[in-house]
């Protein structure tokens, strides 16, 4: 006989971190460094190329993607919002 117990999971809400930029745009790799989400430009390159980064809800593999005010970058259960 099968055990029909239900498993309840708590899904942790993603932390939202707002970052202010003073320029018209910032490149994705530079933004990850600005937020201290990665240790270096090389680390940024690896996580971007491995498809670990989402920009506005979609996986982005473009290191030089231009981000502007209002864009949201998701990495390691955190959302970085440009203000």
PDB file with SEQRES, HELIX, SHEET and CRYST1 records, atoms N, CA, C and O in Angstrom:
SEQRES   1 A   83  UNK UNK UNK UNK UNK UNK UNK UNK UNK UNK UNK UNK UNK          
SEQRES   2 A   83  UNK UNK UNK UNK UNK UNK UNK UNK UNK UNK UNK UNK UNK          
SEQRES   3 A   83  UNK UNK UNK UNK UNK UNK UNK UNK UNK UNK UNK UNK UNK          
SEQRES   4 A   83  UNK UNK UNK UNK UNK UNK UNK UNK UNK UNK UNK UNK UNK          
SEQRES   5 A   83  UNK UNK UNK UNK UNK UNK UNK UNK UNK UNK UNK UNK UNK          
SEQRES   6 A   83  UNK UNK UNK UNK UNK UNK UNK UNK UNK UNK UNK UNK UNK          
SEQRES   7 A   83  UNK UNK UNK UNK UNK                                          
HELIX    1 AA1 UNK A   28  UNK A   34  1                                   7    
HELIX    2 AA2 UNK A   41  UNK A   49  1                                   9    
SHEET    1 AA1 5 UNK A  15  UNK A  19  0                                        
SHEET    2 AA1 5 UNK A  78  UNK A  82  1                                        
SHEET    3 AA1 5 UNK A  72  UNK A  75 -1                                        
SHEET    4 AA1 5 UNK A  54  UNK A  55 -1                                        
SHEET    5 AA1 5 UNK A  58  UNK A  59 -1                                        
SHEET    1 AA2 2 UNK A  26  UNK A  27  0                                        
SHEET    2 AA2 2 UNK A  66  UNK A  67 -1                                        
CRYST1    1.000    1.000    1.000  90.00  90.00  90.00 P 1           1          
ATOM      1  N   UNK A   1       0.830  -1.177   0.000  1.00  0.00           N  
ATOM      2  CA  UNK A   1       0.000   0.000   0.000  1.00  0.00           C  
ATOM      3  C   UNK A   1       0.880   1.249   0.000  1.00  0.00           C  
ATOM      4  O   UNK A   1       1.850   1.328   0.754  1.00  0.00           O  
ATOM      5  N   UNK A   2       0.545   2.209  -0.834  1.00  0.00           N  
ATOM      6  CA  UNK A   2       1.335   3.429  -0.941  1.00  0.00           C  
ATOM      7  C   UNK A   2       0.991   4.418   0.161  1.00  0.00           C  
ATOM      8  O   UNK A   2      -0.156   4.519   0.596  1.00  0.00           O  
ATOM      9  N   UNK A   3       1.975   5.119   0.585  1.00  0.00           N  
ATOM     10  CA  UNK A   3       1.786   6.160   1.594  1.00  0.00           C  
ATOM     11  C   UNK A   3       1.416   7.454   0.875  1.00  0.00           C  
ATOM     12  O   UNK A   3       2.212   7.948   0.077  1.00  0.00           O  
ATOM     13  N   UNK A   4       0.266   8.004   1.124  1.00  0.00           N  
ATOM     14  CA  UNK A   4      -0.207   9.203   0.429  1.00  0.00           C  
ATOM     15  C   UNK A   4      -0.055  10.470   1.254  1.00  0.00           C  
ATOM     16  O   UNK A   4      -0.937  11.330   1.244  1.00  0.00           O  
ATOM     17  N   UNK A   5       1.026  10.587   1.948  1.00  0.00           N  
ATOM     18  CA  UNK A   5       1.261  11.800   2.735  1.00  0.00           C  
ATOM     19  C   UNK A   5       1.663  12.946   1.821  1.00  0.00           C  
ATOM     20  O   UNK A   5       2.375  12.760   0.834  1.00  0.00           O  
ATOM     21  N   UNK A   6       1.194  14.124   2.169  1.00  0.00           N  
ATOM     22  CA  UNK A   6       1.561  15.311   1.397  1.00  0.00           C  
ATOM     23  C   UNK A   6       2.780  15.955   2.029  1.00  0.00           C  
ATOM     24  O   UNK A   6       2.928  16.002   3.250  1.00  0.00           O  
ATOM     25  N   UNK A   7       3.626  16.437   1.177  1.00  0.00           N  
ATOM     26  CA  UNK A   7       4.824  17.127   1.642  1.00  0.00           C  
ATOM     27  C   UNK A   7       4.622  18.609   1.422  1.00  0.00           C  
ATOM     28  O   UNK A   7       4.295  19.041   0.317  1.00  0.00           O  
ATOM     29  N   UNK A   8       4.816  19.386   2.468  1.00  0.00           N  
ATOM     30  CA  UNK A   8       4.685  20.837   2.348  1.00  0.00           C  
ATOM     31  C   UNK A   8       6.080  21.449   2.306  1.00  0.00           C  
ATOM     32  O   UNK A   8       6.933  21.171   3.148  1.00  0.00           O  
ATOM     33  N   UNK A   9       6.277  22.282   1.307  1.00  0.00           N  
ATOM     34  CA  UNK A   9       7.561  22.962   1.163  1.00  0.00           C  
ATOM     35  C   UNK A   9       7.374  24.455   1.353  1.00  0.00           C  
ATOM     36  O   UNK A   9       6.396  25.041   0.890  1.00  0.00           O  
ATOM     37  N   UNK A  10       8.305  25.042   2.026  1.00  0.00           N  
ATOM     38  CA  UNK A  10       8.304  26.497   2.127  1.00  0.00           C  
ATOM     39  C   UNK A  10       9.290  27.025   1.104  1.00  0.00           C  
ATOM     40  O   UNK A  10      10.468  26.667   1.109  1.00  0.00           O  
ATOM     41  N   UNK A  11       8.791  27.880   0.229  1.00  0.00           N  
ATOM     42  CA  UNK A  11       9.658  28.464  -0.784  1.00  0.00           C  
ATOM     43  C   UNK A  11      10.090  29.836  -0.294  1.00  0.00           C  
ATOM     44  O   UNK A  11       9.274  30.722  -0.040  1.00  0.00           O  
ATOM     45  N   UNK A  12      11.375  29.976  -0.173  1.00  0.00           N  
ATOM     46  CA  UNK A  12      11.928  31.233   0.317  1.00  0.00           C  
ATOM     47  C   UNK A  12      11.744  32.325  -0.740  1.00  0.00           C  
ATOM     48  O   UNK A  12      12.061  32.136  -1.915  1.00  0.00           O  
ATOM     49  N   UNK A  13      11.226  33.464  -0.295  1.00  0.00           N  
ATOM     50  CA  UNK A  13      11.076  34.582  -1.224  1.00  0.00           C  
ATOM     51  C   UNK A  13      12.448  35.132  -1.579  1.00  0.00           C  
ATOM     52  O   UNK A  13      13.371  35.139  -0.765  1.00  0.00           O  
ATOM     53  N   UNK A  14      12.549  35.586  -2.808  1.00  0.00           N  
ATOM     54  CA  UNK A  14      13.824  36.120  -3.270  1.00  0.00           C  
ATOM     55  C   UNK A  14      14.041  37.518  -2.708  1.00  0.00           C  
ATOM     56  O   UNK A  14      13.142  38.359  -2.705  1.00  0.00           O  
ATOM     57  N   UNK A  15      15.246  37.735  -2.240  1.00  0.00           N  
ATOM     58  CA  UNK A  15      15.617  39.048  -1.711  1.00  0.00           C  
ATOM     59  C   UNK A  15      15.759  40.035  -2.868  1.00  0.00           C  
ATOM     60  O   UNK A  15      16.367  39.718  -3.890  1.00  0.00           O  
ATOM     61  N   UNK A  16      15.200  41.221  -2.705  1.00  0.00           N  
ATOM     62  CA  UNK A  16      15.306  42.257  -3.734  1.00  0.00           C  
ATOM     63  C   UNK A  16      16.281  43.319  -3.248  1.00  0.00           C  
ATOM     64  O   UNK A  16      16.115  43.902  -2.177  1.00  0.00           O  
ATOM     65  N   UNK A  17      17.295  43.551  -4.060  1.00  0.00           N  
ATOM     66  CA  UNK A  17      18.326  44.538  -3.732  1.00  0.00           C  
ATOM     67  C   UNK A  17      18.287  45.612  -4.806  1.00  0.00           C  
ATOM     68  O   UNK A  17      18.388  45.307  -5.994  1.00  0.00           O  
ATOM     69  N   UNK A  18      18.143  46.851  -4.401  1.00  0.00           N  
ATOM     70  CA  UNK A  18      18.084  47.952  -5.365  1.00  0.00           C  
ATOM     71  C   UNK A  18      19.449  48.614  -5.466  1.00  0.00           C  
ATOM     72  O   UNK A  18      20.098  48.900  -4.460  1.00  0.00           O  
ATOM     73  N   UNK A  19      19.869  48.852  -6.701  1.00  0.00           N  
ATOM     74  CA  UNK A  19      21.148  49.517  -6.966  1.00  0.00           C  
ATOM     75  C   UNK A  19      20.906  50.717  -7.860  1.00  0.00           C  
ATOM     76  O   UNK A  19      20.205  50.629  -8.868  1.00  0.00           O  
ATOM     77  N   UNK A  20      21.488  51.825  -7.481  1.00  0.00           N  
ATOM     78  CA  UNK A  20      21.360  53.073  -8.234  1.00  0.00           C  
ATOM     79  C   UNK A  20      22.530  53.196  -9.203  1.00  0.00           C  
ATOM     80  O   UNK A  20      23.682  52.973  -8.831  1.00  0.00           O  
ATOM     81  N   UNK A  21      22.225  53.551 -10.446  1.00  0.00           N  
ATOM     82  CA  UNK A  21      23.296  53.860 -11.394  1.00  0.00           C  
ATOM     83  C   UNK A  21      23.142  55.311 -11.828  1.00  0.00           C  
ATOM     84  O   UNK A  21      22.034  55.847 -11.866  1.00  0.00           O  
ATOM     85  N   UNK A  22      24.259  55.931 -12.152  1.00  0.00           N  
ATOM     86  CA  UNK A  22      24.243  57.352 -12.526  1.00  0.00           C  
ATOM     87  C   UNK A  22      24.463  57.551 -14.017  1.00  0.00           C  
ATOM     88  O   UNK A  22      24.489  58.680 -14.506  1.00  0.00           O  
ATOM     89  N   UNK A  23      24.620  56.442 -14.739  1.00  0.00           N  
ATOM     90  CA  UNK A  23      24.839  56.514 -16.179  1.00  0.00           C  
ATOM     91  C   UNK A  23      23.572  56.067 -16.907  1.00  0.00           C  
ATOM     92  O   UNK A  23      22.641  55.558 -16.283  1.00  0.00           O  
ATOM     93  N   UNK A  24      23.540  56.256 -18.217  1.00  0.00           N  
ATOM     94  CA  UNK A  24      22.373  55.856 -19.012  1.00  0.00           C  
ATOM     95  C   UNK A  24      22.171  54.340 -18.969  1.00  0.00           C  
ATOM     96  O   UNK A  24      21.038  53.859 -18.926  1.00  0.00           O  
ATOM     97  N   UNK A  25      23.275  53.593 -18.981  1.00  0.00           N  
ATOM     98  CA  UNK A  25      23.209  52.132 -18.932  1.00  0.00           C  
ATOM     99  C   UNK A  25      24.470  51.598 -18.273  1.00  0.00           C  
ATOM    100  O   UNK A  25      25.444  52.323 -18.070  1.00  0.00           O  
ATOM    101  N   UNK A  26      24.428  50.300 -17.941  1.00  0.00           N  
ATOM    102  CA  UNK A  26      25.590  49.598 -17.410  1.00  0.00           C  
ATOM    103  C   UNK A  26      25.578  48.204 -18.023  1.00  0.00           C  
ATOM    104  O   UNK A  26      24.515  47.611 -18.207  1.00  0.00           O  
ATOM    105  N   UNK A  27      26.753  47.684 -18.337  1.00  0.00           N  
ATOM    106  CA  UNK A  27      26.847  46.332 -18.897  1.00  0.00           C  
ATOM    107  C   UNK A  27      26.558  45.304 -17.811  1.00  0.00           C  
ATOM    108  O   UNK A  27      26.842  45.524 -16.634  1.00  0.00           O  
ATOM    109  N   UNK A  28      25.993  44.186 -18.224  1.00  0.00           N  
ATOM    110  CA  UNK A  28      25.607  43.133 -17.284  1.00  0.00           C  
ATOM    111  C   UNK A  28      26.772  42.674 -16.423  1.00  0.00           C  
ATOM    112  O   UNK A  28      26.626  42.554 -15.207  1.00  0.00           O  
ATOM    113  N   UNK A  29      27.921  42.417 -17.024  1.00  0.00           N  
ATOM    114  CA  UNK A  29      29.057  41.937 -16.231  1.00  0.00           C  
ATOM    115  C   UNK A  29      29.515  42.969 -15.211  1.00  0.00           C  
ATOM    116  O   UNK A  29      29.864  42.613 -14.085  1.00  0.00           O  
ATOM    117  N   UNK A  30      29.519  44.231 -15.588  1.00  0.00           N  
ATOM    118  CA  UNK A  30      29.905  45.304 -14.664  1.00  0.00           C  
ATOM    119  C   UNK A  30      28.876  45.462 -13.547  1.00  0.00           C  
ATOM    120  O   UNK A  30      29.230  45.745 -12.403  1.00  0.00           O  
ATOM    121  N   UNK A  31      27.602  45.278 -13.886  1.00  0.00           N  
ATOM    122  CA  UNK A  31      26.549  45.391 -12.879  1.00  0.00           C  
ATOM    123  C   UNK A  31      26.672  44.291 -11.820  1.00  0.00           C  
ATOM    124  O   UNK A  31      26.482  44.542 -10.630  1.00  0.00           O  
ATOM    125  N   UNK A  32      26.989  43.080 -12.258  1.00  0.00           N  
ATOM    126  CA  UNK A  32      27.168  41.990 -11.296  1.00  0.00           C  
ATOM    127  C   UNK A  32      28.315  42.279 -10.338  1.00  0.00           C  
ATOM    128  O   UNK A  32      28.237  41.966  -9.151  1.00  0.00           O  
ATOM    129  N   UNK A  33      29.375  42.877 -10.858  1.00  0.00           N  
ATOM    130  CA  UNK A  33      30.502  43.258  -9.996  1.00  0.00           C  
ATOM    131  C   UNK A  33      30.103  44.390  -9.055  1.00  0.00           C  
ATOM    132  O   UNK A  33      30.459  44.373  -7.877  1.00  0.00           O  
ATOM    133  N   UNK A  34      29.366  45.375  -9.570  1.00  0.00           N  
ATOM    134  CA  UNK A  34      28.903  46.502  -8.748  1.00  0.00           C  
ATOM    135  C   UNK A  34      28.074  46.016  -7.561  1.00  0.00           C  
ATOM    136  O   UNK A  34      28.174  46.558  -6.460  1.00  0.00           O  
ATOM    137  N   UNK A  35      27.267  45.002  -7.792  1.00  0.00           N  
ATOM    138  CA  UNK A  35      26.387  44.461  -6.750  1.00  0.00           C  
ATOM    139  C   UNK A  35      27.107  43.489  -5.813  1.00  0.00           C  
ATOM    140  O   UNK A  35      26.508  42.997  -4.856  1.00  0.00           O  
ATOM    141  N   UNK A  36      28.366  43.214  -6.075  1.00  0.00           N  
ATOM    142  CA  UNK A  36      29.136  42.207  -5.336  1.00  0.00           C  
ATOM    143  C   UNK A  36      28.507  40.825  -5.439  1.00  0.00           C  
ATOM    144  O   UNK A  36      28.656  40.008  -4.531  1.00  0.00           O  
ATOM    145  N   UNK A  37      27.802  40.555  -6.542  1.00  0.00           N  
ATOM    146  CA  UNK A  37      27.204  39.245  -6.781  1.00  0.00           C  
ATOM    147  C   UNK A  37      28.258  38.257  -7.256  1.00  0.00           C  
ATOM    148  O   UNK A  37      28.108  37.049  -7.076  1.00  0.00           O  
ATOM    149  N   UNK A  38      29.332  38.771  -7.866  1.00  0.00           N  
ATOM    150  CA  UNK A  38      30.442  37.943  -8.339  1.00  0.00           C  
ATOM    151  C   UNK A  38      31.742  38.527  -7.816  1.00  0.00           C  
ATOM    152  O   UNK A  38      31.793  39.681  -7.391  1.00  0.00           O  
ATOM    153  N   UNK A  39      32.788  37.721  -7.852  1.00  0.00           N  
ATOM    154  CA  UNK A  39      34.075  38.144  -7.301  1.00  0.00           C  
ATOM    155  C   UNK A  39      34.921  38.942  -8.285  1.00  0.00           C  
ATOM    156  O   UNK A  39      35.741  39.771  -7.890  1.00  0.00           O  
ATOM    157  N   UNK A  40      34.705  38.676  -9.584  1.00  0.00           N  
ATOM    158  CA  UNK A  40      35.554  39.327 -10.585  1.00  0.00           C  
ATOM    159  C   UNK A  40      34.853  39.323 -11.936  1.00  0.00           C  
ATOM    160  O   UNK A  40      33.785  38.732 -12.095  1.00  0.00           O  
ATOM    161  N   UNK A  41      35.462  39.982 -12.893  1.00  0.00           N  
ATOM    162  CA  UNK A  41      34.935  39.975 -14.246  1.00  0.00           C  
ATOM    163  C   UNK A  41      34.959  38.580 -14.845  1.00  0.00           C  
ATOM    164  O   UNK A  41      34.057  38.209 -15.596  1.00  0.00           O  
ATOM    165  N   UNK A  42      35.974  37.813 -14.520  1.00  0.00           N  
ATOM    166  CA  UNK A  42      36.072  36.435 -14.999  1.00  0.00           C  
ATOM    167  C   UNK A  42      34.958  35.567 -14.438  1.00  0.00           C  
ATOM    168  O   UNK A  42      34.388  34.732 -15.140  1.00  0.00           O  
ATOM    169  N   UNK A  43      34.658  35.776 -13.166  1.00  0.00           N  
ATOM    170  CA  UNK A  43      33.559  35.043 -12.531  1.00  0.00           C  
ATOM    171  C   UNK A  43      32.240  35.431 -13.184  1.00  0.00           C  
ATOM    172  O   UNK A  43      31.396  34.571 -13.433  1.00  0.00           O  
ATOM    173  N   UNK A  44      32.055  36.719 -13.464  1.00  0.00           N  
ATOM    174  CA  UNK A  44      30.839  37.193 -14.137  1.00  0.00           C  
ATOM    175  C   UNK A  44      30.694  36.510 -15.494  1.00  0.00           C  
ATOM    176  O   UNK A  44      29.608  36.055 -15.851  1.00  0.00           O  
ATOM    177  N   UNK A  45      31.782  36.440 -16.242  1.00  0.00           N  
ATOM    178  CA  UNK A  45      31.762  35.812 -17.570  1.00  0.00           C  
ATOM    179  C   UNK A  45      31.292  34.366 -17.475  1.00  0.00           C  
ATOM    180  O   UNK A  45      30.477  33.924 -18.285  1.00  0.00           O  
ATOM    181  N   UNK A  46      31.792  33.636 -16.506  1.00  0.00           N  
ATOM    182  CA  UNK A  46      31.447  32.223 -16.360  1.00  0.00           C  
ATOM    183  C   UNK A  46      29.967  32.043 -16.026  1.00  0.00           C  
ATOM    184  O   UNK A  46      29.288  31.238 -16.662  1.00  0.00           O  
ATOM    185  N   UNK A  47      29.456  32.785 -15.033  1.00  0.00           N  
ATOM    186  CA  UNK A  47      28.054  32.587 -14.636  1.00  0.00           C  
ATOM    187  C   UNK A  47      27.090  33.041 -15.727  1.00  0.00           C  
ATOM    188  O   UNK A  47      26.006  32.477 -15.879  1.00  0.00           O  
ATOM    189  N   UNK A  48      27.485  34.058 -16.482  1.00  0.00           N  
ATOM    190  CA  UNK A  48      26.639  34.521 -17.592  1.00  0.00           C  
ATOM    191  C   UNK A  48      26.621  33.466 -18.697  1.00  0.00           C  
ATOM    192  O   UNK A  48      25.551  33.096 -19.180  1.00  0.00           O  
ATOM    193  N   UNK A  49      27.785  32.983 -19.096  1.00  0.00           N  
ATOM    194  CA  UNK A  49      27.868  31.989 -20.174  1.00  0.00           C  
ATOM    195  C   UNK A  49      27.222  30.660 -19.792  1.00  0.00           C  
ATOM    196  O   UNK A  49      26.762  29.920 -20.662  1.00  0.00           O  
ATOM    197  N   UNK A  50      27.186  30.355 -18.495  1.00  0.00           N  
ATOM    198  CA  UNK A  50      26.582  29.111 -18.031  1.00  0.00           C  
ATOM    199  C   UNK A  50      25.060  29.225 -17.891  1.00  0.00           C  
ATOM    200  O   UNK A  50      24.403  28.264 -17.489  1.00  0.00           O  
ATOM    201  N   UNK A  51      24.497  30.395 -18.222  1.00  0.00           N  
ATOM    202  CA  UNK A  51      23.050  30.568 -18.183  1.00  0.00           C  
ATOM    203  C   UNK A  51      22.478  30.707 -16.781  1.00  0.00           C  
ATOM    204  O   UNK A  51      21.307  30.405 -16.551  1.00  0.00           O  
ATOM    205  N   UNK A  52      23.305  31.166 -15.841  1.00  0.00           N  
ATOM    206  CA  UNK A  52      22.865  31.299 -14.451  1.00  0.00           C  
ATOM    207  C   UNK A  52      22.211  32.653 -14.162  1.00  0.00           C  
ATOM    208  O   UNK A  52      21.731  32.879 -13.052  1.00  0.00           O  
ATOM    209  N   UNK A  53      22.187  33.543 -15.135  1.00  0.00           N  
ATOM    210  CA  UNK A  53      21.688  34.902 -14.935  1.00  0.00           C  
ATOM    211  C   UNK A  53      20.388  35.099 -15.702  1.00  0.00           C  
ATOM    212  O   UNK A  53      20.275  34.718 -16.867  1.00  0.00           O  
ATOM    213  N   UNK A  54      19.416  35.696 -15.039  1.00  0.00           N  
ATOM    214  CA  UNK A  54      18.183  36.091 -15.717  1.00  0.00           C  
ATOM    215  C   UNK A  54      18.101  37.608 -15.711  1.00  0.00           C  
ATOM    216  O   UNK A  54      18.373  38.253 -14.698  1.00  0.00           O  
ATOM    217  N   UNK A  55      17.722  38.173 -16.853  1.00  0.00           N  
ATOM    218  CA  UNK A  55      17.477  39.611 -16.960  1.00  0.00           C  
ATOM    219  C   UNK A  55      16.003  39.769 -17.321  1.00  0.00           C  
ATOM    220  O   UNK A  55      15.539  39.275 -18.348  1.00  0.00           O  
ATOM    221  N   UNK A  56      15.294  40.461 -16.464  1.00  0.00           N  
ATOM    222  CA  UNK A  56      13.849  40.665 -16.646  1.00  0.00           C  
ATOM    223  C   UNK A  56      13.113  39.346 -16.884  1.00  0.00           C  
ATOM    224  O   UNK A  56      12.215  39.260 -17.722  1.00  0.00           O  
ATOM    225  N   UNK A  57      13.515  38.314 -16.123  1.00  0.00           N  
ATOM    226  CA  UNK A  57      12.826  37.038 -16.147  1.00  0.00           C  
ATOM    227  C   UNK A  57      13.284  36.048 -17.206  1.00  0.00           C  
ATOM    228  O   UNK A  57      12.792  34.920 -17.246  1.00  0.00           O  
ATOM    229  N   UNK A  58      14.215  36.446 -18.064  1.00  0.00           N  
ATOM    230  CA  UNK A  58      14.690  35.545 -19.123  1.00  0.00           C  
ATOM    231  C   UNK A  58      16.195  35.323 -18.999  1.00  0.00           C  
ATOM    232  O   UNK A  58      16.948  36.246 -18.689  1.00  0.00           O  
ATOM    233  N   UNK A  59      16.621  34.086 -19.245  1.00  0.00           N  
ATOM    234  CA  UNK A  59      18.048  33.774 -19.187  1.00  0.00           C  
ATOM    235  C   UNK A  59      18.793  34.630 -20.199  1.00  0.00           C  
ATOM    236  O   UNK A  59      18.386  34.750 -21.355  1.00  0.00           O  
ATOM    237  N   UNK A  60      19.888  35.221 -19.747  1.00  0.00           N  
ATOM    238  CA  UNK A  60      20.691  36.088 -20.610  1.00  0.00           C  
ATOM    239  C   UNK A  60      22.129  35.588 -20.610  1.00  0.00           C  
ATOM    240  O   UNK A  60      22.736  35.425 -19.552  1.00  0.00           O  
ATOM    241  N   UNK A  61      22.673  35.345 -21.804  1.00  0.00           N  
ATOM    242  CA  UNK A  61      24.057  34.887 -21.931  1.00  0.00           C  
ATOM    243  C   UNK A  61      24.931  35.936 -22.610  1.00  0.00           C  
ATOM    244  O   UNK A  61      26.012  35.619 -23.107  1.00  0.00           O  
ATOM    245  N   UNK A  62      24.464  37.188 -22.632  1.00  0.00           N  
ATOM    246  CA  UNK A  62      25.224  38.285 -23.249  1.00  0.00           C  
ATOM    247  C   UNK A  62      25.942  39.085 -22.166  1.00  0.00           C  
ATOM    248  O   UNK A  62      25.321  39.816 -21.395  1.00  0.00           O  
ATOM    249  N   UNK A  63      27.241  38.930 -22.127  1.00  0.00           N  
ATOM    250  CA  UNK A  63      28.050  39.634 -21.134  1.00  0.00           C  
ATOM    251  C   UNK A  63      27.890  41.142 -21.216  1.00  0.00           C  
ATOM    252  O   UNK A  63      27.851  41.826 -20.194  1.00  0.00           O  
ATOM    253  N   UNK A  64      27.797  41.661 -22.442  1.00  0.00           N  
ATOM    254  CA  UNK A  64      27.742  43.102 -22.658  1.00  0.00           C  
ATOM    255  C   UNK A  64      26.331  43.652 -22.726  1.00  0.00           C  
ATOM    256  O   UNK A  64      26.134  44.790 -23.153  1.00  0.00           O  
ATOM    257  N   UNK A  65      25.341  42.867 -22.312  1.00  0.00           N  
ATOM    258  CA  UNK A  65      23.943  43.313 -22.335  1.00  0.00           C  
ATOM    259  C   UNK A  65      23.835  44.641 -21.603  1.00  0.00           C  
ATOM    260  O   UNK A  65      24.293  44.773 -20.468  1.00  0.00           O  
ATOM    261  N   UNK A  66      23.226  45.626 -22.258  1.00  0.00           N  
ATOM    262  CA  UNK A  66      23.068  46.944 -21.642  1.00  0.00           C  
ATOM    263  C   UNK A  66      21.841  46.945 -20.744  1.00  0.00           C  
ATOM    264  O   UNK A  66      20.730  46.647 -21.181  1.00  0.00           O  
ATOM    265  N   UNK A  67      22.062  47.284 -19.488  1.00  0.00           N  
ATOM    266  CA  UNK A  67      20.977  47.360 -18.514  1.00  0.00           C  
ATOM    267  C   UNK A  67      20.669  48.819 -18.233  1.00  0.00           C  
ATOM    268  O   UNK A  67      21.563  49.663 -18.174  1.00  0.00           O  
ATOM    269  N   UNK A  68      19.391  49.096 -18.060  1.00  0.00           N  
ATOM    270  CA  UNK A  68      18.945  50.468 -17.790  1.00  0.00           C  
ATOM    271  C   UNK A  68      18.038  50.474 -16.566  1.00  0.00           C  
ATOM    272  O   UNK A  68      17.656  49.420 -16.058  1.00  0.00           O  
ATOM    273  N   UNK A  69      17.697  51.669 -16.100  1.00  0.00           N  
ATOM    274  CA  UNK A  69      16.815  51.827 -14.949  1.00  0.00           C  
ATOM    275  C   UNK A  69      15.540  51.020 -15.186  1.00  0.00           C  
ATOM    276  O   UNK A  69      14.934  51.094 -16.255  1.00  0.00           O  
ATOM    277  N   UNK A  70      15.143  50.253 -14.176  1.00  0.00           N  
ATOM    278  CA  UNK A  70      13.952  49.424 -14.262  1.00  0.00           C  
ATOM    279  C   UNK A  70      14.239  47.965 -14.561  1.00  0.00           C  
ATOM    280  O   UNK A  70      13.390  47.108 -14.317  1.00  0.00           O  
ATOM    281  N   UNK A  71      15.427  47.666 -15.089  1.00  0.00           N  
ATOM    282  CA  UNK A  71      15.786  46.282 -15.373  1.00  0.00           C  
ATOM    283  C   UNK A  71      16.041  45.525 -14.068  1.00  0.00           C  
ATOM    284  O   UNK A  71      16.480  46.097 -13.070  1.00  0.00           O  
ATOM    285  N   UNK A  72      15.755  44.229 -14.107  1.00  0.00           N  
ATOM    286  CA  UNK A  72      15.965  43.368 -12.941  1.00  0.00           C  
ATOM    287  C   UNK A  72      16.843  42.193 -13.342  1.00  0.00           C  
ATOM    288  O   UNK A  72      16.608  41.540 -14.359  1.00  0.00           O  
ATOM    289  N   UNK A  73      17.856  41.938 -12.529  1.00  0.00           N  
ATOM    290  CA  UNK A  73      18.797  40.845 -12.767  1.00  0.00           C  
ATOM    291  C   UNK A  73      18.655  39.848 -11.623  1.00  0.00           C  
ATOM    292  O   UNK A  73      18.697  40.224 -10.451  1.00  0.00           O  
ATOM    293  N   UNK A  74      18.486  38.572 -11.971  1.00  0.00           N  
ATOM    294  CA  UNK A  74      18.308  37.539 -10.957  1.00  0.00           C  
ATOM    295  C   UNK A  74      19.501  36.594 -10.973  1.00  0.00           C  
ATOM    296  O   UNK A  74      19.912  36.097 -12.021  1.00  0.00           O  
ATOM    297  N   UNK A  75      20.049  36.357  -9.770  1.00  0.00           N  
ATOM    298  CA  UNK A  75      21.197  35.462  -9.620  1.00  0.00           C  
ATOM    299  C   UNK A  75      21.237  34.952  -8.191  1.00  0.00           C  
ATOM    300  O   UNK A  75      21.155  35.737  -7.246  1.00  0.00           O  
ATOM    301  N   UNK A  76      21.361  33.645  -8.027  1.00  0.00           N  
ATOM    302  CA  UNK A  76      21.474  32.988  -6.723  1.00  0.00           C  
ATOM    303  C   UNK A  76      20.386  33.439  -5.747  1.00  0.00           C  
ATOM    304  O   UNK A  76      20.682  33.871  -4.634  1.00  0.00           O  
ATOM    305  N   UNK A  77      19.152  33.337  -6.164  1.00  0.00           N  
ATOM    306  CA  UNK A  77      17.967  33.629  -5.339  1.00  0.00           C  
ATOM    307  C   UNK A  77      17.893  35.081  -4.870  1.00  0.00           C  
ATOM    308  O   UNK A  77      17.248  35.379  -3.865  1.00  0.00           O  
ATOM    309  N   UNK A  78      18.541  35.966  -5.585  1.00  0.00           N  
ATOM    310  CA  UNK A  78      18.459  37.392  -5.299  1.00  0.00           C  
ATOM    311  C   UNK A  78      18.064  38.120  -6.589  1.00  0.00           C  
ATOM    312  O   UNK A  78      18.435  37.716  -7.691  1.00  0.00           O  
ATOM    313  N   UNK A  79      17.319  39.181  -6.421  1.00  0.00           N  
ATOM    314  CA  UNK A  79      16.932  40.018  -7.555  1.00  0.00           C  
ATOM    315  C   UNK A  79      17.563  41.390  -7.344  1.00  0.00           C  
ATOM    316  O   UNK A  79      17.347  42.036  -6.319  1.00  0.00           O  
ATOM    317  N   UNK A  80      18.335  41.820  -8.317  1.00  0.00           N  
ATOM    318  CA  UNK A  80      18.989  43.122  -8.277  1.00  0.00           C  
ATOM    319  C   UNK A  80      18.231  44.042  -9.228  1.00  0.00           C  
ATOM    320  O   UNK A  80      18.170  43.790 -10.431  1.00  0.00           O  
ATOM    321  N   UNK A  81      17.658  45.104  -8.681  1.00  0.00           N  
ATOM    322  CA  UNK A  81      16.844  46.026  -9.471  1.00  0.00           C  
ATOM    323  C   UNK A  81      17.599  47.335  -9.657  1.00  0.00           C  
ATOM    324  O   UNK A  81      18.125  47.899  -8.697  1.00  0.00           O  
ATOM    325  N   UNK A  82      17.650  47.813 -10.895  1.00  0.00           N  
ATOM    326  CA  UNK A  82      18.351  49.063 -11.185  1.00  0.00           C  
ATOM    327  C   UNK A  82      17.377  50.214 -10.990  1.00  0.00           C  
ATOM    328  O   UNK A  82      16.296  50.254 -11.578  1.00  0.00           O  
ATOM    329  N   UNK A  83      17.797  51.150 -10.143  1.00  0.00           N  
ATOM    330  CA  UNK A  83      16.970  52.338  -9.891  1.00  0.00           C  
ATOM    331  C   UNK A  83      17.724  53.590 -10.267  1.00  0.00           C  
ATOM    332  O   UNK A  83      17.197  54.693 -10.127  1.00  0.00           O  
TER     333      UNK A  83                                                      
END                                                                             
